[in-house]
Amino acid sequence: MRVAIGSDKSGFTLKEAVKQYLIANNIEFDDFGTTDTEHAKGFFLVAPAVAEQIQSGAYDRGIIVCGTGAGMSILANKYKGVYAVACESVYSARMARAINNAQILAMGGWIVAPEMGVKMAEAFLTTDWLQDLEDWRKGWLASAAEQVGKLEETMF
């Protein structure tokens, strides 16, 4: 698995904690900024950089962190076929993958403590789409994903 990760200044500390988790677990990643707080990139630069990597297929998953997670998720979702979800709990991070097949986890550095953010990233990265769901729900969600794909064709 390849992970694209990035933050603005507000998400820098949380992103760095998640990077340590990735390193400790031998998960391949690249940091699309901010790499130090003196030369911070805005959320409006980082989110598109990560979303483009997911959209192109160069990376399997993305993790983006700003103050609340909202700004980055809004921008990342502007890319066709890219699904970013702003999460504040391990459960929401896991369900964003299992139910929504999100490829990008967005978090808020002002909201999520580093220890919690690492647990959220782990849940997000280790959960597959439809994992641990009932058979009827898997079928329903697969059908829903097809419908979403058709809608995207009219939107983008």
Backbone as JSON, one array per atom type, in Angstrom:
{
  "sequence": "MRVAIGSDKSGFTLKEAVKQYLIANNIEFDDFGTTDTEHAKGFFLVAPAVAEQIQSGAYDRGIIVCGTGAGMSILANKYKGVYAVACESVYSARMARAINNAQILAMGGWIVAPEMGVKMAEAFLTTDWLQDLEDWRKGWLASAAEQVGKLEETMF",
  "N": [[0.83, -1.18, 0.0], [0.5, 2.21, -0.82], [0.73, 5.41, 0.54], [-0.39, 8.7, 0.39], [0.31, 11.64, 2.04], [-0.46, 14.63, 3.85], [-0.44, 18.01, 5.18], [-1.58, 21.19, 6.47], [-0.31, 24.01, 8.32], [-1.79, 23.92, 10.7], [-2.41, 21.25, 10.99], [-0.01, 19.98, 11.24], [1.4, 18.79, 13.51], [-0.21, 16.54, 14.16], [-0.12, 15.18, 11.7], [2.61, 14.52, 11.62], [2.77, 12.71, 13.74], [1.22, 10.62, 12.71], [2.84, 9.94, 10.56], [5.0, 8.77, 11.91], [3.8, 6.43, 12.8], [3.34, 5.21, 10.31], [5.97, 4.8, 9.42], [6.93, 3.08, 11.47], [5.43, 0.85, 10.88], [6.24, 0.03, 8.44], [4.97, 1.11, 6.17], [4.67, 2.36, 3.02], [5.04, 5.74, 2.1], [4.54, 9.13, 0.97], [5.18, 12.51, 1.68], [3.32, 15.3, 1.07], [3.5, 17.82, 2.0], [2.72, 19.94, 4.63], [6.13, 20.35, 5.38], [7.62, 21.53, 7.35], [7.02, 23.86, 9.97], [7.76, 26.45, 9.48], [7.65, 26.89, 6.78], [5.0, 26.63, 5.81], [2.42, 25.08, 3.9], [-0.67, 26.01, 2.42], [-3.98, 24.7, 3.1], [-5.39, 24.61, 0.77], [-3.54, 24.03, -1.14], [-2.35, 21.62, -0.41], [-4.4, 19.61, -0.13], [-5.41, 19.31, -2.86], [-3.03, 18.32, -4.04], [-2.68, 15.81, -2.81], [-5.14, 14.6, -3.45], [-4.99, 14.46, -6.26], [-3.01, 12.55, -6.55], [-4.27, 10.27, -5.57], [-6.42, 10.12, -7.36], [-5.07, 9.61, -9.76], [-4.15, 7.09, -9.32], [-1.64, 6.6, -8.41], [-1.19, 6.42, -5.72], [-2.62, 4.5, -3.06], [-4.11, 5.2, -0.8], [-4.94, 8.15, 1.08], [-4.03, 10.62, 3.52], [-5.03, 13.49, 5.04], [-4.57, 16.55, 6.77], [-5.87, 19.3, 8.37], [-6.94, 22.23, 10.15], [-9.6, 21.57, 11.01], [-10.27, 19.44, 9.4], [-12.28, 19.69, 7.63], [-11.97, 21.65, 5.52], [-9.92, 20.56, 3.91], [-11.12, 18.11, 3.19], [-13.32, 18.98, 1.7], [-12.08, 20.14, -0.56], [-10.61, 17.92, -1.59], [-12.68, 16.26, -2.36], [-13.54, 17.39, -4.69], [-12.45, 16.18, -6.83], [-12.95, 13.9, -9.39], [-14.04, 10.66, -8.66], [-12.67, 10.51, -6.3], [-12.86, 10.06, -2.86], [-13.15, 11.61, 0.08], [-13.24, 11.75, 3.6], [-13.99, 13.59, 6.43], [-13.09, 12.8, 9.63], [-13.61, 12.08, 13.14], [-13.27, 10.06, 14.92], [-12.26, 6.7, 15.76], [-14.14, 4.82, 14.98], [-15.64, 6.22, 12.98], [-13.63, 6.57, 11.08], [-13.04, 3.91, 10.38], [-15.55, 3.1, 9.36], [-15.81, 4.86, 7.24], [-14.2, 3.71, 5.37], [-15.21, 1.0, 5.21], [-17.95, 1.29, 4.57], [-18.22, 3.54, 2.83], [-16.1, 3.38, 1.08], [-14.03, 5.22, 1.08], [-11.07, 6.85, 0.05], [-9.46, 8.7, 1.16], [-8.58, 9.9, 4.28], [-9.51, 12.52, 6.25], [-8.52, 14.71, 8.8], [-8.76, 16.77, 11.77], [-6.4, 18.85, 13.13], [-6.83, 20.54, 15.26], [-8.76, 19.25, 16.61], [-8.43, 16.47, 16.87], [-6.45, 14.5, 18.9], [-2.95, 13.59, 18.76], [-2.43, 10.81, 19.51], [-4.98, 9.63, 19.23], [-5.41, 10.2, 16.54], [-3.5, 8.6, 15.3], [-4.53, 6.07, 15.91], [-6.9, 6.26, 14.47], [-5.92, 6.51, 11.85], [-4.71, 4.01, 11.6], [-6.99, 2.31, 11.73], [-8.34, 3.18, 9.44], [-6.5, 2.55, 7.4], [-6.3, -0.2, 7.58], [-8.72, -1.3, 7.05], [-10.93, -2.75, 4.74], [-13.06, -2.08, 1.9], [-16.42, -2.87, 2.45], [-15.8, -4.63, 4.47], [-16.49, -6.84, 7.13], [-19.25, -6.46, 7.09], [-22.81, -7.14, 6.88], [-24.18, -9.55, 4.59], [-26.45, -8.68, 3.06], [-26.13, -5.91, 3.26], [-23.68, -5.51, 2.01], [-24.31, -6.12, -0.67], [-26.22, -4.12, -1.18], [-24.67, -1.79, -0.82], [-22.74, -2.12, -2.82], [-24.34, -1.86, -5.08], [-25.19, 0.76, -4.66], [-22.76, 2.09, -4.95], [-22.34, 1.81, -7.68], [-24.42, 3.43, -8.64], [-23.62, 5.91, -7.64], [-21.28, 6.23, -9.14], [-22.43, 6.56, -11.68], [-23.79, 8.97, -11.28], [-21.59, 10.64, -10.88], [-20.55, 10.73, -13.44], [-22.25, 12.51, -14.69], [-21.7, 14.8, -13.35], [-19.02, 15.54, -13.46]],
  "CA": [[0.0, 0.0, 0.0], [1.19, 3.5, -0.86], [-0.08, 6.44, 1.17], [-0.05, 10.12, 0.2], [-0.05, 12.32, 3.29], [-0.16, 16.06, 3.82], [-1.12, 18.86, 6.16], [-1.2, 22.58, 6.57], [0.35, 24.26, 9.61], [-2.67, 23.51, 11.8], [-2.42, 19.79, 11.09], [1.36, 19.48, 11.17], [1.75, 17.9, 14.63], [-0.96, 15.3, 13.98], [0.44, 14.49, 10.53], [3.92, 13.96, 11.99], [2.51, 11.53, 14.57], [0.78, 9.56, 11.8], [4.02, 9.51, 9.8], [5.77, 7.85, 12.75], [3.08, 5.15, 12.72], [3.6, 4.63, 8.98], [7.36, 4.35, 9.43], [7.04, 1.93, 12.37], [4.72, -0.3, 10.3], [6.78, -0.18, 7.1], [4.0, 1.5, 5.16], [5.28, 3.31, 2.09], [4.3, 6.99, 2.0], [5.2, 10.37, 0.61], [4.62, 13.69, 2.34], [3.09, 16.36, 0.11], [3.59, 19.07, 2.71], [3.76, 20.85, 5.05], [7.23, 19.57, 5.94], [8.06, 22.21, 8.56], [6.06, 24.92, 10.27], [8.26, 27.74, 8.98], [7.33, 26.98, 5.35], [3.71, 25.93, 5.74], [1.58, 25.15, 2.71], [-2.08, 26.15, 2.74], [-4.81, 23.52, 2.85], [-5.83, 24.69, -0.62], [-2.46, 23.46, -1.97], [-2.05, 20.25, 0.01], [-5.5, 18.7, -0.46], [-5.37, 18.94, -4.28], [-1.84, 17.52, -4.34], [-2.96, 14.44, -2.37], [-6.28, 14.09, -4.23], [-4.5, 14.13, -7.6], [-2.25, 11.29, -6.45], [-5.27, 9.21, -5.44], [-7.16, 10.06, -8.62], [-4.22, 9.02, -10.8], [-3.83, 5.71, -8.96], [-0.25, 6.5, -7.97], [-1.25, 6.07, -4.3], [-3.83, 3.77, -2.72], [-4.85, 5.93, 0.23], [-4.41, 9.45, 1.46], [-4.36, 11.17, 4.83], [-4.84, 14.93, 4.99], [-4.87, 17.13, 8.08], [-5.87, 20.75, 8.52], [-7.44, 22.57, 11.48], [-10.8, 20.8, 11.34], [-10.45, 18.34, 8.45], [-13.36, 20.05, 6.7], [-11.47, 22.34, 4.32], [-9.2, 19.62, 3.05], [-12.04, 17.12, 2.61], [-14.11, 19.66, 0.67], [-11.26, 20.26, -1.77], [-10.28, 16.6, -2.14], [-13.89, 15.71, -2.97], [-13.76, 18.05, -5.98], [-11.8, 15.35, -7.85], [-13.78, 12.77, -9.8], [-13.61, 9.35, -8.19], [-11.95, 10.63, -5.04], [-13.77, 10.17, -1.73], [-12.47, 12.0, 1.32], [-14.18, 11.9, 4.71], [-13.46, 14.17, 7.66], [-13.47, 11.92, 10.73], [-13.19, 12.47, 14.48], [-13.22, 8.9, 15.8], [-11.8, 5.45, 15.14], [-15.31, 4.22, 14.34], [-15.96, 6.91, 11.73], [-12.55, 6.28, 10.13], [-13.25, 2.54, 9.92], [-16.77, 3.04, 8.55], [-15.57, 5.59, 5.99], [-13.64, 2.71, 4.46], [-16.07, -0.17, 5.04], [-19.23, 1.63, 3.95], [-18.12, 4.55, 1.77], [-14.94, 3.13, 0.23], [-13.23, 6.44, 1.02], [-9.63, 6.63, -0.11], [-8.73, 9.73, 1.9], [-8.98, 10.24, 5.64], [-9.21, 13.9, 6.64], [-8.62, 14.91, 10.24], [-8.5, 18.12, 12.25], [-5.34, 18.97, 14.13], [-7.36, 21.26, 16.42], [-9.82, 18.43, 17.19], [-7.99, 15.09, 17.12], [-5.14, 14.39, 19.54], [-2.08, 12.7, 17.99], [-2.63, 9.39, 19.81], [-6.24, 9.24, 18.6], [-5.21, 10.27, 15.1], [-2.76, 7.39, 14.89], [-5.48, 4.95, 15.94], [-7.82, 6.46, 13.35], [-5.19, 6.17, 10.63], [-4.57, 2.55, 11.56], [-8.3, 1.74, 11.38], [-8.61, 3.55, 8.05], [-5.58, 1.85, 6.49], [-6.41, -1.66, 7.69], [-10.1, -1.71, 6.74], [-11.28, -2.84, 3.32], [-14.45, -1.78, 1.57], [-17.4, -3.9, 2.78], [-15.27, -5.52, 5.5], [-17.27, -7.13, 8.34], [-20.65, -6.05, 6.95], [-23.75, -8.2, 6.56], [-24.27, -9.81, 3.15], [-27.43, -7.82, 2.41], [-25.59, -4.56, 3.2], [-22.64, -5.52, 0.99], [-24.98, -6.03, -1.96], [-26.84, -2.81, -1.29], [-23.61, -0.79, -0.98], [-22.13, -2.3, -4.14], [-25.29, -1.24, -6.01], [-25.13, 2.2, -4.42], [-21.51, 2.58, -5.53], [-22.58, 1.92, -9.12], [-25.26, 4.6, -8.85], [-22.77, 7.08, -7.4], [-20.43, 6.35, -10.32], [-23.25, 7.13, -12.77], [-23.99, 10.39, -10.96], [-20.32, 11.35, -11.12], [-20.39, 10.95, -14.89], [-23.02, 13.7, -15.08], [-21.24, 15.94, -12.57], [-17.63, 15.94, -13.74]],
  "C": [[0.87, 1.24, 0.0], [0.24, 4.57, -0.35], [0.49, 7.82, 0.84], [-0.55, 10.85, 1.43], [0.3, 13.8, 3.16], [-0.94, 16.82, 4.87], [-0.79, 20.32, 5.89], [-0.56, 22.77, 7.94], [-0.48, 23.76, 10.78], [-2.69, 22.0, 12.02], [-1.05, 19.16, 11.19], [1.7, 18.48, 12.27], [1.06, 16.55, 14.49], [-0.4, 14.5, 12.8], [1.78, 13.84, 10.87], [3.76, 12.72, 12.87], [2.08, 10.36, 13.68], [1.95, 9.06, 10.96], [4.87, 8.53, 10.62], [5.12, 6.47, 12.78], [3.38, 4.46, 11.39], [5.02, 4.06, 8.91], [7.5, 3.08, 10.26], [6.4, 0.67, 11.78], [5.12, -0.57, 8.85], [5.77, 0.07, 5.99], [4.62, 2.6, 4.3], [4.42, 4.56, 1.99], [5.19, 8.09, 1.45], [4.43, 11.52, 1.22], [4.53, 14.82, 1.32], [3.0, 17.73, 0.78], [2.52, 19.13, 3.79], [4.88, 20.03, 5.71], [7.9, 20.26, 7.13], [7.16, 23.42, 8.75], [6.52, 26.3, 9.81], [7.89, 27.96, 7.51], [6.02, 26.25, 5.08], [3.02, 26.15, 4.4], [0.13, 25.27, 3.17], [-2.85, 24.88, 2.42], [-5.25, 23.45, 1.4], [-4.76, 24.23, -1.61], [-2.25, 21.98, -1.67], [-3.15, 19.27, -0.4], [-5.53, 18.34, -1.95], [-4.17, 18.07, -4.64], [-2.07, 16.06, -3.97], [-4.08, 13.84, -3.21], [-5.85, 13.69, -5.64], [-3.74, 12.81, -7.6], [-3.19, 10.1, -6.32], [-6.01, 9.03, -6.76], [-6.35, 9.37, -9.72], [-3.92, 7.54, -10.55], [-2.4, 5.52, -8.51], [-0.16, 6.08, -6.5], [-2.6, 5.42, -4.03], [-4.72, 4.53, -1.74], [-4.17, 7.25, 0.5], [-4.84, 9.81, 2.86], [-4.03, 12.65, 4.77], [-5.31, 15.54, 6.3], [-4.77, 18.65, 8.0], [-6.42, 21.06, 9.92], [-8.62, 21.71, 11.91], [-10.97, 19.54, 10.49], [-11.46, 18.68, 7.38], [-12.83, 20.66, 5.41], [-10.77, 21.4, 3.37], [-10.15, 18.61, 2.42], [-12.9, 17.75, 1.52], [-13.32, 19.73, -0.63], [-10.96, 18.91, -2.39], [-11.48, 15.99, -2.86], [-14.26, 16.39, -4.29], [-13.2, 17.23, -7.14], [-12.65, 14.11, -8.13], [-13.19, 11.45, -9.31], [-12.85, 9.36, -6.89], [-12.96, 10.88, -3.93], [-12.97, 10.42, -0.46], [-13.52, 12.22, 2.39], [-13.44, 12.5, 5.91], [-13.99, 13.36, 8.84], [-12.92, 12.44, 12.04], [-13.11, 11.3, 15.43], [-12.68, 7.69, 15.02], [-12.96, 4.81, 14.38], [-15.62, 4.89, 13.0], [-14.88, 6.66, 10.67], [-12.71, 4.88, 9.55], [-14.46, 2.47, 8.98], [-16.65, 3.82, 7.25], [-14.98, 4.66, 4.93], [-14.65, 1.6, 4.17], [-17.34, 0.16, 4.27], [-19.06, 2.52, 2.72], [-16.97, 4.34, 0.8], [-14.1, 4.4, 0.04], [-11.76, 6.08, 0.86], [-8.81, 7.61, 0.71], [-9.38, 9.97, 3.25], [-8.55, 11.68, 5.9], [-9.44, 14.03, 8.14], [-8.3, 16.35, 10.59], [-7.47, 18.14, 13.36], [-5.78, 19.73, 15.37], [-8.33, 20.37, 17.2], [-9.31, 17.07, 17.67], [-6.59, 15.11, 17.73], [-4.27, 13.41, 18.75], [-2.3, 11.21, 18.26], [-3.92, 8.86, 19.17], [-6.09, 9.23, 17.08], [-4.46, 9.07, 14.55], [-3.69, 6.19, 14.88], [-6.48, 5.05, 14.79], [-7.16, 6.08, 12.03], [-5.03, 4.66, 10.49], [-5.88, 1.89, 11.14], [-8.6, 1.99, 9.9], [-7.76, 2.72, 7.08], [-5.73, 0.33, 6.52], [-7.82, -2.18, 7.41], [-10.32, -1.7, 5.24], [-12.73, -2.46, 3.12], [-15.3, -3.03, 1.82], [-16.95, -4.89, 3.86], [-16.21, -5.61, 6.7], [-18.72, -6.64, 8.28], [-21.52, -7.25, 6.61], [-23.86, -8.35, 5.04], [-25.26, -8.89, 2.46], [-26.89, -6.4, 2.26], [-24.49, -4.47, 2.13], [-23.25, -5.36, -0.4], [-25.58, -4.66, -2.2], [-25.78, -1.74, -1.55], [-22.91, -0.91, -2.33], [-23.03, -1.67, -5.21], [-25.26, 0.28, -5.87], [-23.87, 2.8, -5.04], [-21.64, 2.73, -7.05], [-23.4, 3.17, -9.43], [-24.47, 5.9, -8.64], [-21.85, 7.31, -8.6], [-21.17, 6.95, -11.5], [-23.51, 8.62, -12.53], [-22.74, 11.19, -11.25], [-20.12, 11.63, -12.6], [-21.15, 12.19, -15.35], [-22.49, 14.96, -14.4], [-19.85, 16.45, -12.98], [-17.39, 15.99, -15.23]]
}
